[in-house]
């Protein structure tokens, strides 16, 4: 890991942001994957590009951006499109990622309502033993 990548890694660890995966692409480029974002460090250009998961909470995104801006060694910050993985594991970015997230949210809400109705039906119509 080059010096700039190490500085970035130490900064995100300082704020308890867990790195799930990290890869050295070449001598100048390193990638860090966390639960809600991907960071691309280019030590030659002293730049940091980052992309957030489309379902990331805006307050967390804002906090992470402020944390990354604390790194004085970075000259350029690039915000990339948000992303998501579809049900087949394909990478989806931009507006399509937000549409997919919205569909996922609707499906989760419908699933929860159906579960609650099943539980309610069981409780209302189940024959219980008298103790």
C-alpha positions in Angstrom: 0.0 0.0 0.0 1.5 3.4 -1.0 1.7 6.3 1.5 -1.4 8.2 0.4 -3.5 5.0 0.4 -2.2 4.3 3.9 -3.2 7.9 5.0 -6.7 7.4 3.6 -7.0 4.0 5.2 -5.9 5.3 8.6 -8.4 8.2 8.4 -11.4 6.0 7.7 -10.4 3.6 10.4 -10.0 6.5 12.8 -13.7 7.1 12.5 -14.6 3.4 12.8 -15.6 3.0 9.1 -14.9 -0.7 8.4 -13.2 -1.6 5.2 -14.6 -4.8 3.9 -12.3 -5.1 0.9 -9.2 -3.4 -0.4 -7.3 -3.9 -3.6 -4.1 -2.5 -5.0 -4.7 -1.9 -8.7 -1.2 -0.8 -9.5 1.6 1.2 -7.9 -0.5 4.4 -8.0 -4.1 3.2 -7.5 -5.8 1.6 -4.6 -9.5 0.7 -4.0 -11.2 0.5 -0.6 -14.7 -0.9 -0.2 -16.8 -0.1 2.9 -20.4 -1.0 3.8 -21.7 2.2 2.1 -19.1 3.5 -0.3 -16.2 2.7 -2.6 -13.0 4.8 -2.5 -10.5 5.1 -5.3 -7.1 6.6 -4.3 -4.8 7.8 -7.0 -1.4 8.6 -5.4 0.2 10.0 -8.6 -2.5 12.6 -9.0 -3.2 12.9 -5.2 -6.9 12.4 -5.9 -9.7 10.6 -4.2 -12.8 9.5 -6.0 -15.8 8.1 -4.1 -19.1 6.5 -4.8 -21.9 5.8 -2.3 -24.4 3.0 -2.2 -27.7 4.3 -3.6 -29.5 3.5 -0.3 -27.0 5.3 1.9 -28.5 7.6 4.5 -27.8 11.3 3.5 -26.5 12.3 6.9 -24.0 9.4 6.8 -22.9 10.4 3.3 -22.4 14.0 4.5 -20.4 12.9 7.5 -18.2 10.6 5.4 -17.5 13.4 2.9 -16.5 15.7 5.8 -14.2 13.0 7.1 -12.6 12.5 3.7 -12.1 16.3 3.3 -9.9 16.2 6.4 -7.2 14.5 4.5 -4.9 17.4 3.6 -2.7 15.3 1.3 -5.6 15.0 -1.3 -5.6 17.7 -3.9 -8.7 16.6 -5.9 -12.0 15.0 -4.7 -14.3 13.4 -7.3 -17.8 12.4 -6.5 -19.0 9.5 -8.7 -22.5 8.2 -9.3 -24.2 6.2 -6.6 -24.4 2.5 -7.2 -26.3 -0.6 -6.3 -26.1 -4.3 -7.2 -29.2 -5.9 -8.7 -30.6 -9.3 -7.9 -28.2 -10.9 -10.3 -25.2 -9.2 -8.7 -24.7 -6.8 -11.6 -23.4 -3.3 -10.9 -26.0 -0.6 -11.5 -25.1 3.2 -11.3 -26.8 6.5 -11.4 -30.6 7.0 -11.8 -31.1 3.3 -12.5 -29.6 2.5 -9.1 -32.0 4.9 -7.4 -35.0 3.4 -9.3 -33.9 -0.1 -8.3 -33.5 1.1 -4.7 -37.1 2.5 -4.8 -38.5 -0.7 -6.1 -36.6 -2.7 -3.4 -38.1 -0.4 -0.7 -41.6 -0.9 -2.0 -41.1 -4.6 -2.1 -39.8 -4.7 1.4 -42.8 -2.7 2.7 -45.2 -5.0 0.9 -43.4 -8.0 2.3 -43.7 -6.6 5.9 -47.4 -5.8 5.5 -48.1 -9.3 4.2 -46.2 -10.8 7.2 -48.1 -8.7 9.6 -51.5 -9.7 8.1 -50.5 -13.4 8.3 -49.6 -13.0 12.0 -52.8 -11.1 12.7 -54.8 -13.8 11.0 -53.1 -16.6 13.0 -53.7 -14.7 16.2 -57.4 -13.9 15.4 -58.4 -17.4 14.1 -56.1 -19.9 15.9 -57.7 -22.3 18.2 -56.0 -22.1 21.5 -55.9 -24.5 24.4 -57.4 -23.4 27.7 -54.8 -23.6 30.4 
